[in-house]
Amino acid sequence: GAVVSQHPSWVICKSGTSVKIECRSLDFQATTMFWYRQFPKQSLMLMATSNEGSKATYEQGVEKDKFLINHASLTLSTLTVTSAHPEDSSFYICSVPGLERVEQFFGPGTRLTVL
Amino acid sequence: QQQVKQSPQSLIVQKGGISIINCAYENTAFDYFPWYQQFPGKGPALLIAIRPDVSEKKEGRFTISFNKSAKQFSLHIMDSQPGDSATYFCAASKGQAGTALIFGKGTTLSVSS
């Protein structure tokens, strides 16, 4: 399957600051990547679909101006949480389609804590 | 509206026993059904997946059973081991390239030794 990395693995920031999370596909070129958010002991909720060379598609209820997504290349998508607040504290995970395209492989996740 | 319903929420199984987790879906357009295993603080790992053209798929100790008419599918873990203790998520998608997954709420499995 696809090998996916995320950076950083965890980050602590002050309320009001912005945080950038990187998702890299290490062995596949991905025109599409997905960003999910997972609160403690809950399931994964899709936030947005990242499209290489075009605007991301956001799920209902996700603020596109708060969660900025940039898919600058076929191997890198970034999620920037702008003006972070404590309620944004969560586990952010990206996924990349595999060779079969319908499969998805997840990164190790980024734990964001906003103080 | 919850598109993929998963049960039970938690499960305790003795070592060597069979763990069974069930999922039901509503959208008949779904045609790809994976199961993921997640350990605390880690990203989900793809375990096994099935398409609706088969009723069962087995990989090692893991088996998916699929009932298209009932819109249900289940994960069976044979000879459960303490190392299988994790959270398991079922998911579904329309099976096309670039289609996102819809996840169930998850089942926390504890295998006692």
Interface residues (C-beta under 8 A of the other chain):
Chain A: G1 V4 Q6 T31 T32 F34 Q42 S43 L44 M45 L46 T49 I93 S95 P97 R101 V102 E103 Q104 F105 F106 G107 P108 G109 R111
Chain B: Y32 P34 Y36 G41 K42 G43 P44 A45 L46 A49 F89 S93 G95 Q96 A97 G98 T99 A100 L101 I102 F103 G104 K105 G106
